[in-house]
Every structure is written in C-alpha cells, then in structure tokens.
C-alpha cells in the first residue's frame, strides 16, 4: 500500500500533511474546498499558497498487490520445482549407481570367472599331458594356472561381497576344484620320475569325473553372474527411462511456468504500467485535463490514484506559479533598480569615506612635520597610530570594493597569455623579491580564457602571499606549475616553502576577514585569499590547499582551457621536460621563463599593489582611481612606507 506522509502542497511547502485513505479533512478557515477529482480551471486556483485547501485523497484500492502475486506464484513454482528436482536428483543418482555397479562389478566379475575357468582348464590339460608323457615341461601350464586361479579368486571375492548367490556358487566351485586337485592333479604333479604315467592311467576315470564336476560348478557360477548382470542392465534401462520422463516433465513444467509468468506479468504488470506511463506522458506533455485511469493490481492502482491526485495538485500549483512569476518579474525589476542604485552608492561612498580618511592622515602628518620640535615621543606615537588607522581603513574600503566588483565590473573575458601576465606580475614585485632573496620557477604557462585584470589580481595575491608568509630560516622558493586536467581545464599549483597552513585551517583561509595571525605578526585584513577564491569561482574553477604538501603551502586552482593553446603548451612541456622551469635571478628585476626571456612590468590596469611583498594595497588598479590620488605603494604625504603598507593577500 502507498502510505501517506508529508507532501508538498501546491505552493511548494511541506507544512501540510497528505491525508490518509478515507480520512475526512477539513479545510482551514477561509479556504476554498477542493474541486474533487476533476481538473479545476486555472482561474479557480488564483489564491495565495497559505490559502490553499487540501484535496481529499481517494481511498486505497483493495486486492492483491504485485508483490503478493509474485510471492505466491514464485513460492508455488519453487515448491513444485523443488519436488521435481528432488525426484530427478534421486533418479539420476540411482541411474549413476546402477551404471557404476554394471561397469565396476558385474562385468569385471564375469571376466574374472571366465579367466578362472580358463586357468582350471589349463591345469587339467597340463596334468593330463604330464601323466601321458611323464615330462615335467608339461606341468608349466599347471603352475601358471594355479597363480591365475589365486588371482582371479581374490578378484571375485572382492567383487561379490554383497552377492550371496554368486558368492555361494564361487565357494562351491572352489570346493570342487580343491577336491579335484587333492585327488587327481596334485598327486600326479608331485609323483616321482616314471610314476605319473601309471598313476594317471590308474586314476583317469576318477579325474575325469571330478573335473566334470568342476566344469559344472563353473557353469553355475557363470550363470549366476550372467543373471546378475542382466538384472543390472534391466534396472539401468528402467532407471534411464524414468529419469528421462522426470526431466522431460521438469522441462515441460518450466516451459509452462515461463508462459504463465509472461502472461501474468503482461496482464498484471506491464499492461497496467504501460497504461499508467501513457497517462503520465500525456500529462507531462502539458495535457493536464487528461484523467488517469487506474488498472491492474492494487498497488499499481494506488500509484495511478496518486498520479491523479498529483495532477490535481499540479493544476493548482501551475496557476499559483503563473501568479508567482508575475510577482517575481516585478521584484526582479525592483532588484535591478536597487542594484544599480547600490552600485552608484558604492562609488560615491568610496569617495566620501576615503576623503575624510585622507584628510586625517594628511593633517596628522602635517602636524608631525610642523610641530615636530614641540611634540614629545608619545604625541608622535599617537599621530602614527592615527595615520596607520586611517590608511588601514582606506585599504579595507578599497579591498571591499575590489572584492564586490569581481564578476560585476570590468568582467571582459578574452584569451589571456598567463606567461606574459606572470612575467609582468613578477616584474612588479621585483624589489620585494630581491629583498627576500626569493627564487621563483615556473612551467611554460598557457593561454586561458578569462578576465585579464582579475587573473592579474589572482597571480599578484598568490605571489605576495608566498613572499609575506615566508619562513625566517630559509630563503623563499616559489614554483608555479601547470598540467592539463581535462580537455576543458588547466590545473595550476603555486607552491612555496613558507610557514605553511595547518590542515584544519585549509577552508577557513578562503573566508573573508579570517586571519590566522595577529596584525602585529603579519599585517593584513584577511581579504586577499577570499578575493582569489572569488576570482577563481567567477572563472568557473576551484581553488584549494593541497593537504599532502608538507613543507610550506601549495595552492591548487583550475582555470578554463583555451583550445587554441592546448596543443602548443603540451608540446612545450614535452620539449622542456616535467617541471623544467625558469629560475628567477634574485638580483634582477625580471623573471626568466624556460626560454630565458625577461618580463615586462605589469600595466596599471591589470595590477594593483600586492600586499606587503610589493609595498602596495593588495587590490586592483581601480583602487588608485577610487582613492583620489592616495598613494598605495609607499608614502602618503610623508608617512613612512612601513606604516602605509597595505595588507594584500591574507592567511
């Protein structure tokens, strides 16, 4: 049975519960009663979602379900097949047993009896010849016959352990043989030279009578063994016939069951499901006035009733959707106007907020210069605090503006040569690189599809981040590598040997304003890596920290792959070798790529300052325009470079 439960109402919520079968449901006060099972007109459903009433669910149908039919039918078929299989197995085992008895006992026993009789005849012939000639060479067949007699007697006794009649005939034969041998054969065989002839002539008649008795006993043994073999053959033929009948009956039952299963599934499952599928496709094509007709077992009929119930609810939901779309269009227009106003407000606010900050910083510095001889050390320190706070506030405003502009302002995507862009980025950081004694290597970088300004900000923030958070006991080493991740993406890795990031903070560093160090240890405002993540996300990629890298930090990010440069870069990587990167000469202002070409400086439109490493403010060049001439790369009206330094990328 299909049970009730939380169902989405026409408005899409889950606050209403679908009534159980046969349960009367009272609509809430002020709500209209549902229109039954028929499809209501669209105009009847123009009500708010919280004003919708509940339609009454049709009662659950009675009867056998598909599961019950399958369970009963399968159980009966399996029981019948089990009985037939047991009978067939027993008959097969019986046939196998009779075959083994015939091939391993009866036939070998007949062969052994024949060989035993042949050995006795050889003994009789040898003794008679010796008695006529007196020559001992005639006794050789007698000796061989005794050996064969003992061997075949042992074989017959091992084969006839469970056959009393044949065993009795064998004992009788052996008794007659012993009598003949003791009275005739053995005395002649052991007689001295010259005596066998006379002894044989004397006992010839008696020996003949005794051996005739042996022959008769041998014939009786052969007859008993032949009777036993014939009986085994008859039993085997009868068992084979019964086995064939049983297995034929099993095959007929299986064929009949297959036909019955096919007919039952067609009438009880596939045909009702096909009808239901046709109804569902008709409704899916937009004919919501099509009524679903339940047929088949009770659970399929219950499913059809549920589909019909859902169709009724969909009609109301579609009417509400049309009403919601109209309201959504109005709200979208309002949001567009609001966003335009907010964008304008952001520009105005940036100027209006930064102007007082610039005045505070400028006048404080003027006070310090003009009245330097009248100020004590504490006053100079207070002025420094004021200037530093104003500059940090200005930097924070610019960083927030840059963060908010990603994806909204100046988002002009094109083919960007990262090799050239990275060279300009390194050139803009040449002083910081030389001061830190950093070594920078990189693979041949590809052409990607994206926004050049934002990608420049991405490279600057990652590079300045590596320079800022360097280890105090070793010179910085920064490597930029790239591999093709798929046909559409490049995977970049920026690796440094700095202080590193603990694995538990690998996600936190990409959240805006999240810092792992105090401002006294490492200046910054916690926006740089969040800005990097937003830029990569805007380009359809992903950025993360490689948890397997132990010494330092490795940032891994993906960018869309430019099809025009894919083959060219792969050829360059193949020619240069894996990780065959150019090495930056720490004393030079440029960076050498794998071919040794030096790079050009970063243009103002593509590169803002890059945090503490470059002495800038850590965002885009738009900051220079918004700041109204505020200096981001060092002094602001005489403020020392260390106090006016911006914060750039943060960990």
Steps between C-alpha positions, in 0.01 A plus 500: 500500500604853440518677831441863565758738639629852465422624152569828331198714467412700191722781616806275532512489885507198724282636775194295399460127540328291241188339651480127533253290304142561605590780740282808495698820479355833595643797314641785705275794573449717197639242256304371206407133488684295230314422184517123533675285247434718200750746363415853614528794268807715541294792610367307799847461653606864518548495874800553718691186610392537862135511386507161326271227625580128487338269248371176640715207407305212342472183713763234451383219267459146628638182349826317449807710439772418248727396784245259640425351161868456429561353846219243471578408141871477559455292816271253325726469200807456717326234712396304190845533347657393828292180512576422137867579552518264799334223298726565203807508721405173666438332165824636361691371802331158461593485133857594582516236771370227266743605229788481745386157620477368145834641388699448817354177648286282272704512180840469677360202698399319180842565351672370816280187504586427138871543568468275808335227291768537235770462768334177626483358148869581457577312823300193389665494158848536651444218754361267234794569267747440779326175584522379141860603430665521838683812387501778759493774238132417460441626860582867421137584401391333824727728703386812310139393542539483876629859505213619281253305715610674818495843335157466342360344818609809696342726236170312511484505879558880503227552238241261649502617860134613480370215276412187702392273208807569288726474804348160579561376147858625524550310828352185344729531199807546718398196709472282186831636376664411829355147480627448144840642581543294817384170347639523149706802398725547797602130545594471133687832506714396797551133394866390453659438161323217316204480742270765343418288196379203699322716757327703230384187323374357828300812597396618155131421539481647851684816389262545208196471727643747751589758232156465342364600842733801494372593153140481618574720803674754272198505270273564796723790610494645148123466491461678835725785391323529164164515676632770728633703204174467307305619801728802538455582131124481531503719811723752321272516196198550724680769703608682184144496371362634829773766509418611147130525587571701814733743328262535209221578746725755673571665164128509420422651841770766455366586155146520637616717790683730258183541294292561812751754633504681166122514482467601866762774472343629180148510640587594855805726467617612157159581354382705804841668523493573128160660539623701797815601309282622212291704742813647661652589161176662396499713813871575459427628148278765654154342474407550862132428426584135427356275772710207622311168492614247764534134389687189609602384849414707803842662539512607134146633533609684814790649304263609225274664758803678644591627154145624452514666840833658402350621171226680689755664725718595204212683336465718806878536535534612138240766552687617809826488303362736239399737775840465669682560171314822450599613848857378443530706185399805696750421774776436242447841351512652847823309576663623180421856594622438854827344376562793270443737790728293726773502236478875476495523878816287522694739279369804682557343840855403412588861420303647790648253750856529380512880479475552881755221551746664265450833676556340841820334383626809315433746782647268759816478294503879457467536876791264549724686254405854606503445877754223516723698737205569733364143520621243743553136409152393610332766282701386198392145578133605520529677164651181354207299637252740340676492163530122508133457591388735222714322243380158612139617482561635149660170400208305644250712306689448177536127561129465567421693183734279300350188658146613416591586140620150409255367244305827476736770380753488216427130442621483140607146418753432225804286426761586766868407464594398855868477405509872423269589789713309751817664372349846554381394844849391601644821356265706716623308806867512407605714798322279753640190330852638514462606864377153598763321289219297343542242226206464261454221248212427268388269223414640158164659573208464257248736348173483694157648453414760762524859618858631484456750783357246742754232405774756563354563845496122560869456414602809699318390814639145488853624433490768770345246738798268450747785550329635811464170684852377435700299746755703699767229481518445121465710185163480326459259211186539291401269215206533260415177318222407260362172365200433273226372727247431224416612150345817641712589805854570611610419854746750649704461819678782683745343747715673760723391787363749752347453842213291360136466602368239740254256337216604732520855361505398131140616448499788743770700320267554202232666717507878494647672809631169636857531631733239646756749636482828685548825312819562696652178363373532143314815390182451300123505507410143398359574155775388260432125485126558511549722196701223331222251563238736363705562184551127441133430568402773255708325232327169566791339680585394853782581741620306802806423708677172429490311834777259392760775462697510824768772485338832420172547317370391160197676354332299224243663272342437161426735211319448169723363230550688173468249218730702274795466739453145632708320240767771501551487878509122511774506235694754706464290816620195309801683360589666832438196719285474809555792741769645275438852626685825463684623808478859614827679562437665836721792405308585181165676476348249260428128488649259255260250346617172356634674192685767699294797383458776757157636578342840471352701783137451589274769351307714738168372371578138576688518826434669829744487782577158636496532876807526714716323248464776239430790730154559351144477621419147378209557257437624147608814324148627548607579855727773372209661321265468797755625747524835325875495481575319824832327483489121536865421439675673780472853642174688550598862556818399672372199689774236520464209264467247779195683647314554174554150375182319395411152596446306176442129517446359847513159658 
